[in-house]
């Protein structure tokens, strides 16, 4: 499995306030970005995998909604997470 519980804790510890706060928007955005990158690589090799393509589109939408929420609530946190993850926006 590519996303182990240790890897999840690492995301929330690095981008969140602590590793136990899994509801933190920055940690969730980082985890979604990791999963999006993984699925994108998978789809480069398996172009006809429609279920994975649908999952990828769903994840991108979830990340977009979280980024929009963060932009409305705290623009500085939004700018820092976009800069740290290297997202185009």
PDB file of N, CA, C and O in Angstrom:
ATOM      1  N   UNK A   1       0.846  -1.180   0.000  1.00  0.00           N
ATOM      2  CA  UNK A   1       0.000   0.000   0.000  1.00  0.00           C
ATOM      3  C   UNK A   1       0.888   1.238   0.000  1.00  0.00           C
ATOM      4  O   UNK A   1       1.867   1.313   0.743  1.00  0.00           O
ATOM      5  N   UNK A   2       0.544   2.188  -0.823  1.00  0.00           N
ATOM      6  CA  UNK A   2       1.388   3.361  -0.981  1.00  0.00           C
ATOM      7  C   UNK A   2       1.176   4.415   0.100  1.00  0.00           C
ATOM      8  O   UNK A   2       2.054   5.250   0.321  1.00  0.00           O
ATOM      9  N   UNK A   3       0.027   4.393   0.778  1.00  0.00           N
ATOM     10  CA  UNK A   3      -0.270   5.396   1.795  1.00  0.00           C
ATOM     11  C   UNK A   3      -0.479   4.691   3.131  1.00  0.00           C
ATOM     12  O   UNK A   3      -1.596   4.313   3.485  1.00  0.00           O
ATOM     13  N   UNK A   4       0.605   4.525   3.856  1.00  0.00           N
ATOM     14  CA  UNK A   4       0.567   3.823   5.133  1.00  0.00           C
ATOM     15  C   UNK A   4       0.132   4.784   6.241  1.00  0.00           C
ATOM     16  O   UNK A   4       0.188   6.001   6.060  1.00  0.00           O
ATOM     17  N   UNK A   5      -0.296   4.253   7.378  1.00  0.00           N
ATOM     18  CA  UNK A   5      -0.654   5.135   8.502  1.00  0.00           C
ATOM     19  C   UNK A   5       0.513   6.016   8.956  1.00  0.00           C
ATOM     20  O   UNK A   5       0.301   7.147   9.395  1.00  0.00           O
ATOM     21  N   UNK A   6       1.729   5.507   8.853  1.00  0.00           N
ATOM     22  CA  UNK A   6       2.892   6.316   9.232  1.00  0.00           C
ATOM     23  C   UNK A   6       3.062   7.509   8.284  1.00  0.00           C
ATOM     24  O   UNK A   6       3.412   8.613   8.701  1.00  0.00           O
ATOM     25  N   UNK A   7       2.804   7.252   6.997  1.00  0.00           N
ATOM     26  CA  UNK A   7       2.915   8.321   6.004  1.00  0.00           C
ATOM     27  C   UNK A   7       1.847   9.390   6.257  1.00  0.00           C
ATOM     28  O   UNK A   7       2.119  10.583   6.126  1.00  0.00           O
ATOM     29  N   UNK A   8       0.637   8.964   6.619  1.00  0.00           N
ATOM     30  CA  UNK A   8      -0.433   9.913   6.937  1.00  0.00           C
ATOM     31  C   UNK A   8      -0.051  10.766   8.139  1.00  0.00           C
ATOM     32  O   UNK A   8      -0.237  11.983   8.123  1.00  0.00           O
ATOM     33  N   UNK A   9       0.484  10.129   9.187  1.00  0.00           N
ATOM     34  CA  UNK A   9       0.895  10.883  10.368  1.00  0.00           C
ATOM     35  C   UNK A   9       1.989  11.885  10.027  1.00  0.00           C
ATOM     36  O   UNK A   9       2.036  12.984  10.579  1.00  0.00           O
ATOM     37  N   UNK A  10       2.865  11.491   9.110  1.00  0.00           N
ATOM     38  CA  UNK A  10       3.934  12.391   8.687  1.00  0.00           C
ATOM     39  C   UNK A  10       3.366  13.653   8.036  1.00  0.00           C
ATOM     40  O   UNK A  10       3.842  14.756   8.303  1.00  0.00           O
ATOM     41  N   UNK A  11       2.341  13.492   7.177  1.00  0.00           N
ATOM     42  CA  UNK A  11       1.717  14.650   6.543  1.00  0.00           C
ATOM     43  C   UNK A  11       1.094  15.578   7.572  1.00  0.00           C
ATOM     44  O   UNK A  11       1.286  16.793   7.520  1.00  0.00           O
ATOM     45  N   UNK A  12       0.346  15.001   8.511  1.00  0.00           N
ATOM     46  CA  UNK A  12      -0.339  15.835   9.499  1.00  0.00           C
ATOM     47  C   UNK A  12       0.641  16.452  10.487  1.00  0.00           C
ATOM     48  O   UNK A  12       0.385  17.542  10.999  1.00  0.00           O
ATOM     49  N   UNK A  13       1.757  15.786  10.766  1.00  0.00           N
ATOM     50  CA  UNK A  13       2.762  16.362  11.653  1.00  0.00           C
ATOM     51  C   UNK A  13       3.502  17.506  10.955  1.00  0.00           C
ATOM     52  O   UNK A  13       3.810  18.520  11.580  1.00  0.00           O
ATOM     53  N   UNK A  14       3.782  17.345   9.672  1.00  0.00           N
ATOM     54  CA  UNK A  14       4.545  18.356   8.947  1.00  0.00           C
ATOM     55  C   UNK A  14       3.712  19.584   8.613  1.00  0.00           C
ATOM     56  O   UNK A  14       4.162  20.713   8.805  1.00  0.00           O
ATOM     57  N   UNK A  15       2.501  19.368   8.116  1.00  0.00           N
ATOM     58  CA  UNK A  15       1.688  20.484   7.649  1.00  0.00           C
ATOM     59  C   UNK A  15       0.636  20.942   8.651  1.00  0.00           C
ATOM     60  O   UNK A  15       0.130  22.058   8.536  1.00  0.00           O
ATOM     61  N   UNK A  16       0.299  20.118   9.620  1.00  0.00           N
ATOM     62  CA  UNK A  16      -0.690  20.492  10.614  1.00  0.00           C
ATOM     63  C   UNK A  16      -0.031  20.971  11.885  1.00  0.00           C
ATOM     64  O   UNK A  16       1.181  21.181  11.943  1.00  0.00           O
ATOM     65  N   UNK A  17      -0.852  21.137  12.899  1.00  0.00           N
ATOM     66  CA  UNK A  17      -0.333  21.578  14.185  1.00  0.00           C
ATOM     67  C   UNK A  17       0.266  20.409  14.962  1.00  0.00           C
ATOM     68  O   UNK A  17       1.283  20.563  15.639  1.00  0.00           O
ATOM     69  N   UNK A  18      -0.373  19.230  14.860  1.00  0.00           N
ATOM     70  CA  UNK A  18       0.183  18.024  15.454  1.00  0.00           C
ATOM     71  C   UNK A  18      -0.287  16.814  14.648  1.00  0.00           C
ATOM     72  O   UNK A  18      -1.176  16.932  13.805  1.00  0.00           O
ATOM     73  N   UNK A  19       0.307  15.663  14.909  1.00  0.00           N
ATOM     74  CA  UNK A  19       0.012  14.465  14.117  1.00  0.00           C
ATOM     75  C   UNK A  19      -1.370  13.901  14.427  1.00  0.00           C
ATOM     76  O   UNK A  19      -1.913  13.149  13.618  1.00  0.00           O
ATOM     77  N   UNK A  20      -1.950  14.239  15.569  1.00  0.00           N
ATOM     78  CA  UNK A  20      -3.252  13.689  15.958  1.00  0.00           C
ATOM     79  C   UNK A  20      -4.423  14.461  15.359  1.00  0.00           C
ATOM     80  O   UNK A  20      -5.543  13.952  15.327  1.00  0.00           O
ATOM     81  N   UNK A  21      -4.183  15.678  14.885  1.00  0.00           N
ATOM     82  CA  UNK A  21      -5.248  16.521  14.326  1.00  0.00           C
ATOM     83  C   UNK A  21      -5.425  16.197  12.846  1.00  0.00           C
ATOM     84  O   UNK A  21      -4.885  16.890  11.983  1.00  0.00           O
ATOM     85  N   UNK A  22      -6.184  15.141  12.557  1.00  0.00           N
ATOM     86  CA  UNK A  22      -6.348  14.708  11.168  1.00  0.00           C
ATOM     87  C   UNK A  22      -7.390  15.523  10.421  1.00  0.00           C
ATOM     88  O   UNK A  22      -7.563  15.333   9.217  1.00  0.00           O
ATOM     89  N   UNK A  23      -8.078  16.412  11.089  1.00  0.00           N
ATOM     90  CA  UNK A  23      -9.061  17.262  10.431  1.00  0.00           C
ATOM     91  C   UNK A  23      -8.471  18.562   9.936  1.00  0.00           C
ATOM     92  O   UNK A  23      -9.180  19.383   9.353  1.00  0.00           O
ATOM     93  N   UNK A  24      -7.186  18.762  10.158  1.00  0.00           N
ATOM     94  CA  UNK A  24      -6.521  19.984   9.751  1.00  0.00           C
ATOM     95  C   UNK A  24      -6.539  20.110   8.230  1.00  0.00           C
ATOM     96  O   UNK A  24      -6.202  19.158   7.527  1.00  0.00           O
ATOM     97  N   UNK A  25      -6.929  21.273   7.719  1.00  0.00           N
ATOM     98  CA  UNK A  25      -7.075  21.469   6.277  1.00  0.00           C
ATOM     99  C   UNK A  25      -5.737  21.320   5.551  1.00  0.00           C
ATOM    100  O   UNK A  25      -5.684  20.715   4.480  1.00  0.00           O
ATOM    101  N   UNK A  26      -4.662  21.859   6.116  1.00  0.00           N
ATOM    102  CA  UNK A  26      -3.365  21.769   5.455  1.00  0.00           C
ATOM    103  C   UNK A  26      -2.898  20.322   5.332  1.00  0.00           C
ATOM    104  O   UNK A  26      -2.364  19.932   4.294  1.00  0.00           O
ATOM    105  N   UNK A  27      -3.092  19.531   6.370  1.00  0.00           N
ATOM    106  CA  UNK A  27      -2.702  18.124   6.330  1.00  0.00           C
ATOM    107  C   UNK A  27      -3.511  17.345   5.313  1.00  0.00           C
ATOM    108  O   UNK A  27      -2.974  16.499   4.599  1.00  0.00           O
ATOM    109  N   UNK A  28      -4.804  17.631   5.248  1.00  0.00           N
ATOM    110  CA  UNK A  28      -5.651  16.948   4.272  1.00  0.00           C
ATOM    111  C   UNK A  28      -5.272  17.331   2.849  1.00  0.00           C
ATOM    112  O   UNK A  28      -5.264  16.478   1.961  1.00  0.00           O
ATOM    113  N   UNK A  29      -4.957  18.601   2.620  1.00  0.00           N
ATOM    114  CA  UNK A  29      -4.554  19.049   1.288  1.00  0.00           C
ATOM    115  C   UNK A  29      -3.252  18.379   0.880  1.00  0.00           C
ATOM    116  O   UNK A  29      -3.099  17.972  -0.272  1.00  0.00           O
ATOM    117  N   UNK A  30      -2.315  18.261   1.807  1.00  0.00           N
ATOM    118  CA  UNK A  30      -1.039  17.601   1.503  1.00  0.00           C
ATOM    119  C   UNK A  30      -1.261  16.121   1.188  1.00  0.00           C
ATOM    120  O   UNK A  30      -0.658  15.585   0.259  1.00  0.00           O
ATOM    121  N   UNK A  31      -2.117  15.472   1.952  1.00  0.00           N
ATOM    122  CA  UNK A  31      -2.385  14.057   1.713  1.00  0.00           C
ATOM    123  C   UNK A  31      -3.090  13.863   0.364  1.00  0.00           C
ATOM    124  O   UNK A  31      -2.754  12.943  -0.382  1.00  0.00           O
ATOM    125  N   UNK A  32      -4.059  14.720   0.050  1.00  0.00           N
ATOM    126  CA  UNK A  32      -4.736  14.636  -1.239  1.00  0.00           C
ATOM    127  C   UNK A  32      -3.747  14.868  -2.382  1.00  0.00           C
ATOM    128  O   UNK A  32      -3.832  14.204  -3.415  1.00  0.00           O
ATOM    129  N   UNK A  33      -2.812  15.801  -2.207  1.00  0.00           N
ATOM    130  CA  UNK A  33      -1.826  16.068  -3.256  1.00  0.00           C
ATOM    131  C   UNK A  33      -0.945  14.855  -3.501  1.00  0.00           C
ATOM    132  O   UNK A  33      -0.611  14.547  -4.646  1.00  0.00           O
ATOM    133  N   UNK A  34      -0.566  14.167  -2.429  1.00  0.00           N
ATOM    134  CA  UNK A  34       0.236  12.946  -2.564  1.00  0.00           C
ATOM    135  C   UNK A  34      -0.539  11.878  -3.327  1.00  0.00           C
ATOM    136  O   UNK A  34       0.001  11.226  -4.220  1.00  0.00           O
ATOM    137  N   UNK A  35      -1.808  11.705  -2.968  1.00  0.00           N
ATOM    138  CA  UNK A  35      -2.638  10.704  -3.635  1.00  0.00           C
ATOM    139  C   UNK A  35      -2.885  11.067  -5.095  1.00  0.00           C
ATOM    140  O   UNK A  35      -2.913  10.190  -5.958  1.00  0.00           O
ATOM    141  N   UNK A  36      -3.063  12.357  -5.373  1.00  0.00           N
ATOM    142  CA  UNK A  36      -3.270  12.809  -6.751  1.00  0.00           C
ATOM    143  C   UNK A  36      -2.033  12.520  -7.593  1.00  0.00           C
ATOM    144  O   UNK A  36      -2.153  12.058  -8.727  1.00  0.00           O
ATOM    145  N   UNK A  37      -0.860  12.785  -7.057  1.00  0.00           N
ATOM    146  CA  UNK A  37       0.377  12.502  -7.790  1.00  0.00           C
ATOM    147  C   UNK A  37       0.518  11.010  -8.062  1.00  0.00           C
ATOM    148  O   UNK A  37       0.939  10.610  -9.147  1.00  0.00           O
ATOM    149  N   UNK A  38       0.165  10.184  -7.074  1.00  0.00           N
ATOM    150  CA  UNK A  38       0.255   8.733  -7.246  1.00  0.00           C
ATOM    151  C   UNK A  38      -0.706   8.250  -8.337  1.00  0.00           C
ATOM    152  O   UNK A  38      -0.318   7.465  -9.202  1.00  0.00           O
ATOM    153  N   UNK A  39      -1.942   8.713  -8.300  1.00  0.00           N
ATOM    154  CA  UNK A  39      -2.924   8.295  -9.293  1.00  0.00           C
ATOM    155  C   UNK A  39      -2.580   8.814 -10.690  1.00  0.00           C
ATOM    156  O   UNK A  39      -2.860   8.145 -11.684  1.00  0.00           O
ATOM    157  N   UNK A  40      -1.984   9.988 -10.768  1.00  0.00           N
ATOM    158  CA  UNK A  40      -1.584  10.531 -12.060  1.00  0.00           C
ATOM    159  C   UNK A  40      -0.523   9.652 -12.705  1.00  0.00           C
ATOM    160  O   UNK A  40      -0.580   9.384 -13.905  1.00  0.00           O
ATOM    161  N   UNK A  41       0.443   9.205 -11.913  1.00  0.00           N
ATOM    162  CA  UNK A  41       1.473   8.304 -12.431  1.00  0.00           C
ATOM    163  C   UNK A  41       0.858   6.976 -12.883  1.00  0.00           C
ATOM    164  O   UNK A  41       1.262   6.411 -13.899  1.00  0.00           O
ATOM    165  N   UNK A  42      -0.111   6.490 -12.126  1.00  0.00           N
ATOM    166  CA  UNK A  42      -0.785   5.241 -12.496  1.00  0.00           C
ATOM    167  C   UNK A  42      -1.518   5.396 -13.831  1.00  0.00           C
ATOM    168  O   UNK A  42      -1.489   4.500 -14.674  1.00  0.00           O
ATOM    169  N   UNK A  43      -2.174   6.544 -14.009  1.00  0.00           N
ATOM    170  CA  UNK A  43      -2.939   6.750 -15.236  1.00  0.00           C
ATOM    171  C   UNK A  43      -2.049   6.973 -16.454  1.00  0.00           C
ATOM    172  O   UNK A  43      -2.487   6.757 -17.584  1.00  0.00           O
ATOM    173  N   UNK A  44      -0.814   7.398 -16.243  1.00  0.00           N
ATOM    174  CA  UNK A  44       0.105   7.521 -17.376  1.00  0.00           C
ATOM    175  C   UNK A  44       0.408   6.147 -17.976  1.00  0.00           C
ATOM    176  O   UNK A  44       0.625   6.021 -19.181  1.00  0.00           O
ATOM    177  N   UNK A  45       0.421   5.124 -17.125  1.00  0.00           N
ATOM    178  CA  UNK A  45       0.701   3.769 -17.599  1.00  0.00           C
ATOM    179  C   UNK A  45      -0.567   3.030 -18.014  1.00  0.00           C
ATOM    180  O   UNK A  45      -0.523   2.181 -18.905  1.00  0.00           O
ATOM    181  N   UNK A  46      -1.691   3.340 -17.381  1.00  0.00           N
ATOM    182  CA  UNK A  46      -2.953   2.632 -17.611  1.00  0.00           C
ATOM    183  C   UNK A  46      -4.028   3.622 -18.047  1.00  0.00           C
ATOM    184  O   UNK A  46      -4.882   4.015 -17.252  1.00  0.00           O
ATOM    185  N   UNK A  47      -3.980   4.013 -19.290  1.00  0.00           N
ATOM    186  CA  UNK A  47      -4.870   5.063 -19.786  1.00  0.00           C
ATOM    187  C   UNK A  47      -6.347   4.679 -19.779  1.00  0.00           C
ATOM    188  O   UNK A  47      -7.209   5.553 -19.692  1.00  0.00           O
ATOM    189  N   UNK A  48      -6.645   3.405 -19.869  1.00  0.00           N
ATOM    190  CA  UNK A  48      -8.041   2.978 -19.960  1.00  0.00           C
ATOM    191  C   UNK A  48      -8.678   2.670 -18.606  1.00  0.00           C
ATOM    192  O   UNK A  48      -9.798   2.160 -18.558  1.00  0.00           O
ATOM    193  N   UNK A  49      -8.003   2.965 -17.532  1.00  0.00           N
ATOM    194  CA  UNK A  49      -8.519   2.702 -16.193  1.00  0.00           C
ATOM    195  C   UNK A  49      -9.493   3.815 -15.800  1.00  0.00           C
ATOM    196  O   UNK A  49      -9.098   4.835 -15.234  1.00  0.00           O
ATOM    197  N   UNK A  50     -10.757   3.601 -16.108  1.00  0.00           N
ATOM    198  CA  UNK A  50     -11.768   4.643 -15.925  1.00  0.00           C
ATOM    199  C   UNK A  50     -12.080   4.868 -14.446  1.00  0.00           C
ATOM    200  O   UNK A  50     -12.344   6.000 -14.041  1.00  0.00           O
ATOM    201  N   UNK A  51     -12.054   3.815 -13.639  1.00  0.00           N
ATOM    202  CA  UNK A  51     -12.355   3.974 -12.214  1.00  0.00           C
ATOM    203  C   UNK A  51     -11.309   4.842 -11.526  1.00  0.00           C
ATOM    204  O   UNK A  51     -11.649   5.685 -10.695  1.00  0.00           O
ATOM    205  N   UNK A  52     -10.052   4.643 -11.864  1.00  0.00           N
ATOM    206  CA  UNK A  52      -9.002   5.465 -11.279  1.00  0.00           C
ATOM    207  C   UNK A  52      -9.116   6.903 -11.761  1.00  0.00           C
ATOM    208  O   UNK A  52      -8.862   7.839 -11.003  1.00  0.00           O
ATOM    209  N   UNK A  53      -9.490   7.076 -13.002  1.00  0.00           N
ATOM    210  CA  UNK A  53      -9.663   8.420 -13.541  1.00  0.00           C
ATOM    211  C   UNK A  53     -10.775   9.157 -12.794  1.00  0.00           C
ATOM    212  O   UNK A  53     -10.643  10.341 -12.482  1.00  0.00           O
ATOM    213  N   UNK A  54     -11.859   8.456 -12.513  1.00  0.00           N
ATOM    214  CA  UNK A  54     -12.965   9.053 -11.765  1.00  0.00           C
ATOM    215  C   UNK A  54     -12.522   9.407 -10.343  1.00  0.00           C
ATOM    216  O   UNK A  54     -12.878  10.465  -9.825  1.00  0.00           O
ATOM    217  N   UNK A  55     -11.751   8.525  -9.718  1.00  0.00           N
ATOM    218  CA  UNK A  55     -11.240   8.788  -8.370  1.00  0.00           C
ATOM    219  C   UNK A  55     -10.323   9.999  -8.360  1.00  0.00           C
ATOM    220  O   UNK A  55     -10.355  10.805  -7.431  1.00  0.00           O
ATOM    221  N   UNK A  56      -9.509  10.123  -9.392  1.00  0.00           N
ATOM    222  CA  UNK A  56      -8.599  11.262  -9.491  1.00  0.00           C
ATOM    223  C   UNK A  56      -9.380  12.565  -9.593  1.00  0.00           C
ATOM    224  O   UNK A  56      -9.048  13.543  -8.923  1.00  0.00           O
ATOM    225  N   UNK A  57     -10.404  12.584 -10.420  1.00  0.00           N
ATOM    226  CA  UNK A  57     -11.218  13.796 -10.574  1.00  0.00           C
ATOM    227  C   UNK A  57     -11.909  14.151  -9.261  1.00  0.00           C
ATOM    228  O   UNK A  57     -12.018  15.326  -8.911  1.00  0.00           O
ATOM    229  N   UNK A  58     -12.373  13.138  -8.538  1.00  0.00           N
ATOM    230  CA  UNK A  58     -13.008  13.364  -7.237  1.00  0.00           C
ATOM    231  C   UNK A  58     -12.025  13.964  -6.240  1.00  0.00           C
ATOM    232  O   UNK A  58     -12.364  14.899  -5.514  1.00  0.00           O
ATOM    233  N   UNK A  59     -10.807  13.427  -6.204  1.00  0.00           N
ATOM    234  CA  UNK A  59      -9.793  13.939  -5.278  1.00  0.00           C
ATOM    235  C   UNK A  59      -9.406  15.377  -5.606  1.00  0.00           C
ATOM    236  O   UNK A  59      -9.222  16.195  -4.704  1.00  0.00           O
ATOM    237  N   UNK A  60      -9.283  15.681  -6.879  1.00  0.00           N
ATOM    238  CA  UNK A  60      -8.936  17.047  -7.275  1.00  0.00           C
ATOM    239  C   UNK A  60     -10.037  18.008  -6.824  1.00  0.00           C
ATOM    240  O   UNK A  60      -9.744  19.115  -6.373  1.00  0.00           O
ATOM    241  N   UNK A  61     -11.289  17.596  -6.942  1.00  0.00           N
ATOM    242  CA  UNK A  61     -12.397  18.434  -6.487  1.00  0.00           C
ATOM    243  C   UNK A  61     -12.393  18.640  -4.986  1.00  0.00           C
ATOM    244  O   UNK A  61     -12.662  19.742  -4.507  1.00  0.00           O
ATOM    245  N   UNK A  62     -12.088  17.582  -4.238  1.00  0.00           N
ATOM    246  CA  UNK A  62     -12.021  17.706  -2.779  1.00  0.00           C
ATOM    247  C   UNK A  62     -10.909  18.657  -2.369  1.00  0.00           C
ATOM    248  O   UNK A  62     -11.088  19.503  -1.493  1.00  0.00           O
ATOM    249  N   UNK A  63      -9.743  18.505  -3.021  1.00  0.00           N
ATOM    250  CA  UNK A  63      -8.624  19.394  -2.689  1.00  0.00           C
ATOM    251  C   UNK A  63      -8.958  20.829  -3.037  1.00  0.00           C
ATOM    252  O   UNK A  63      -8.613  21.745  -2.292  1.00  0.00           O
ATOM    253  N   UNK A  64      -9.632  21.036  -4.171  1.00  0.00           N
ATOM    254  CA  UNK A  64     -10.012  22.382  -4.591  1.00  0.00           C
ATOM    255  C   UNK A  64     -10.959  23.021  -3.572  1.00  0.00           C
ATOM    256  O   UNK A  64     -10.812  24.194  -3.227  1.00  0.00           O
ATOM    257  N   UNK A  65     -11.935  22.237  -3.095  1.00  0.00           N
ATOM    258  CA  UNK A  65     -12.880  22.773  -2.099  1.00  0.00           C
ATOM    259  C   UNK A  65     -12.165  23.126  -0.797  1.00  0.00           C
ATOM    260  O   UNK A  65     -12.470  24.147  -0.181  1.00  0.00           O
ATOM    261  N   UNK A  66     -11.220  22.292  -0.376  1.00  0.00           N
ATOM    262  CA  UNK A  66     -10.466  22.601   0.842  1.00  0.00           C
ATOM    263  C   UNK A  66      -9.614  23.852   0.649  1.00  0.00           C
ATOM    264  O   UNK A  66      -9.512  24.677   1.557  1.00  0.00           O
ATOM    265  N   UNK A  67      -9.004  23.997  -0.521  1.00  0.00           N
ATOM    266  CA  UNK A  67      -8.203  25.195  -0.787  1.00  0.00           C
ATOM    267  C   UNK A  67      -9.082  26.444  -0.809  1.00  0.00           C
ATOM    268  O   UNK A  67      -8.677  27.492  -0.306  1.00  0.00           O
ATOM    269  N   UNK A  68     -10.269  26.342  -1.381  1.00  0.00           N
ATOM    270  CA  UNK A  68     -11.190  27.488  -1.389  1.00  0.00           C
ATOM    271  C   UNK A  68     -11.616  27.858   0.030  1.00  0.00           C
ATOM    272  O   UNK A  68     -11.690  29.036   0.378  1.00  0.00           O
ATOM    273  N   UNK A  69     -11.896  26.838   0.845  1.00  0.00           N
ATOM    274  CA  UNK A  69     -12.258  27.073   2.244  1.00  0.00           C
ATOM    275  C   UNK A  69     -11.125  27.788   2.968  1.00  0.00           C
ATOM    276  O   UNK A  69     -11.348  28.763   3.685  1.00  0.00           O
ATOM    277  N   UNK A  70      -9.906  27.290   2.772  1.00  0.00           N
ATOM    278  CA  UNK A  70      -8.757  27.872   3.451  1.00  0.00           C
ATOM    279  C   UNK A  70      -8.510  29.305   2.985  1.00  0.00           C
ATOM    280  O   UNK A  70      -8.103  30.156   3.776  1.00  0.00           O
ATOM    281  N   UNK A  71      -8.755  29.570   1.709  1.00  0.00           N
ATOM    282  CA  UNK A  71      -8.571  30.922   1.183  1.00  0.00           C
ATOM    283  C   UNK A  71      -9.578  31.879   1.813  1.00  0.00           C
ATOM    284  O   UNK A  71      -9.243  33.027   2.105  1.00  0.00           O
ATOM    285  N   UNK A  72     -10.817  31.411   2.026  1.00  0.00           N
ATOM    286  CA  UNK A  72     -11.828  32.267   2.664  1.00  0.00           C
ATOM    287  C   UNK A  72     -11.515  32.517   4.134  1.00  0.00           C
ATOM    288  O   UNK A  72     -11.711  33.626   4.632  1.00  0.00           O
ATOM    289  N   UNK A  73     -11.030  31.492   4.831  1.00  0.00           N
ATOM    290  CA  UNK A  73     -10.830  31.603   6.281  1.00  0.00           C
ATOM    291  C   UNK A  73      -9.539  32.307   6.657  1.00  0.00           C
ATOM    292  O   UNK A  73      -9.539  33.178   7.527  1.00  0.00           O
ATOM    293  N   UNK A  74      -8.419  31.935   6.000  1.00  0.00           N
ATOM    294  CA  UNK A  74      -7.121  32.503   6.373  1.00  0.00           C
ATOM    295  C   UNK A  74      -6.216  32.500   5.146  1.00  0.00           C
ATOM    296  O   UNK A  74      -5.666  31.463   4.775  1.00  0.00           O
ATOM    297  N   UNK A  75      -6.064  33.656   4.522  1.00  0.00           N
ATOM    298  CA  UNK A  75      -5.325  33.751   3.261  1.00  0.00           C
ATOM    299  C   UNK A  75      -3.845  33.439   3.447  1.00  0.00           C
ATOM    300  O   UNK A  75      -3.209  32.934   2.522  1.00  0.00           O
ATOM    301  N   UNK A  76      -3.286  33.723   4.609  1.00  0.00           N
ATOM    302  CA  UNK A  76      -1.864  33.439   4.836  1.00  0.00           C
ATOM    303  C   UNK A  76      -1.597  31.936   4.889  1.00  0.00           C
ATOM    304  O   UNK A  76      -0.609  31.458   4.331  1.00  0.00           O
ATOM    305  N   UNK A  77      -2.471  31.197   5.557  1.00  0.00           N
ATOM    306  CA  UNK A  77      -2.327  29.729   5.589  1.00  0.00           C
ATOM    307  C   UNK A  77      -2.473  29.156   4.191  1.00  0.00           C
ATOM    308  O   UNK A  77      -1.763  28.222   3.819  1.00  0.00           O
ATOM    309  N   UNK A  78      -3.396  29.715   3.415  1.00  0.00           N
ATOM    310  CA  UNK A  78      -3.603  29.276   2.036  1.00  0.00           C
ATOM    311  C   UNK A  78      -2.338  29.497   1.208  1.00  0.00           C
ATOM    312  O   UNK A  78      -1.882  28.596   0.504  1.00  0.00           O
ATOM    313  N   UNK A  79      -1.780  30.697   1.299  1.00  0.00           N
ATOM    314  CA  UNK A  79      -0.579  31.010   0.515  1.00  0.00           C
ATOM    315  C   UNK A  79       0.599  30.133   0.912  1.00  0.00           C
ATOM    316  O   UNK A  79       1.382  29.719   0.057  1.00  0.00           O
ATOM    317  N   UNK A  80       0.733  29.846   2.211  1.00  0.00           N
ATOM    318  CA  UNK A  80       1.860  29.027   2.648  1.00  0.00           C
ATOM    319  C   UNK A  80       1.731  27.578   2.173  1.00  0.00           C
ATOM    320  O   UNK A  80       2.730  26.977   1.778  1.00  0.00           O
ATOM    321  N   UNK A  81       0.521  27.004   2.201  1.00  0.00           N
ATOM    322  CA  UNK A  81       0.358  25.610   1.775  1.00  0.00           C
ATOM    323  C   UNK A  81       0.520  25.496   0.260  1.00  0.00           C
ATOM    324  O   UNK A  81       1.064  24.502  -0.220  1.00  0.00           O
ATOM    325  N   UNK A  82       0.064  26.485  -0.502  1.00  0.00           N
ATOM    326  CA  UNK A  82       0.233  26.456  -1.954  1.00  0.00           C
ATOM    327  C   UNK A  82       1.715  26.546  -2.303  1.00  0.00           C
ATOM    328  O   UNK A  82       2.192  25.871  -3.215  1.00  0.00           O
ATOM    329  N   UNK A  83       2.433  27.383  -1.570  1.00  0.00           N
ATOM    330  CA  UNK A  83       3.863  27.540  -1.812  1.00  0.00           C
ATOM    331  C   UNK A  83       4.631  26.272  -1.417  1.00  0.00           C
ATOM    332  O   UNK A  83       5.516  25.831  -2.150  1.00  0.00           O
ATOM    333  N   UNK A  84       4.294  25.689  -0.263  1.00  0.00           N
ATOM    334  CA  UNK A  84       4.989  24.484   0.206  1.00  0.00           C
ATOM    335  C   UNK A  84       4.779  23.298  -0.726  1.00  0.00           C
ATOM    336  O   UNK A  84       5.710  22.533  -0.978  1.00  0.00           O
ATOM    337  N   UNK A  85       3.566  23.141  -1.235  1.00  0.00           N
ATOM    338  CA  UNK A  85       3.258  21.997  -2.081  1.00  0.00           C
ATOM    339  C   UNK A  85       3.541  22.262  -3.557  1.00  0.00           C
ATOM    340  O   UNK A  85       3.530  21.334  -4.366  1.00  0.00           O
ATOM    341  N   UNK A  86       3.794  23.520  -3.912  1.00  0.00           N
ATOM    342  CA  UNK A  86       4.084  23.851  -5.299  1.00  0.00           C
ATOM    343  C   UNK A  86       2.889  23.705  -6.212  1.00  0.00           C
ATOM    344  O   UNK A  86       3.021  23.258  -7.351  1.00  0.00           O
ATOM    345  N   UNK A  87       1.711  24.083  -5.711  1.00  0.00           N
ATOM    346  CA  UNK A  87       0.495  23.976  -6.511  1.00  0.00           C
ATOM    347  C   UNK A  87       0.385  25.195  -7.429  1.00  0.00           C
ATOM    348  O   UNK A  87       0.807  26.297  -7.079  1.00  0.00           O
ATOM    349  N   UNK A  88      -0.181  24.973  -8.589  1.00  0.00           N
ATOM    350  CA  UNK A  88      -0.389  26.080  -9.529  1.00  0.00           C
ATOM    351  C   UNK A  88      -1.684  26.774  -9.165  1.00  0.00           C
ATOM    352  O   UNK A  88      -2.760  26.205  -9.347  1.00  0.00           O
ATOM    353  N   UNK A  89      -1.602  27.979  -8.661  1.00  0.00           N
ATOM    354  CA  UNK A  89      -2.799  28.749  -8.380  1.00  0.00           C
ATOM    355  C   UNK A  89      -2.401  30.116  -7.932  1.00  0.00           C
ATOM    356  O   UNK A  89      -3.263  30.944  -7.638  1.00  0.00           O
TER     357      UNK A  89
END
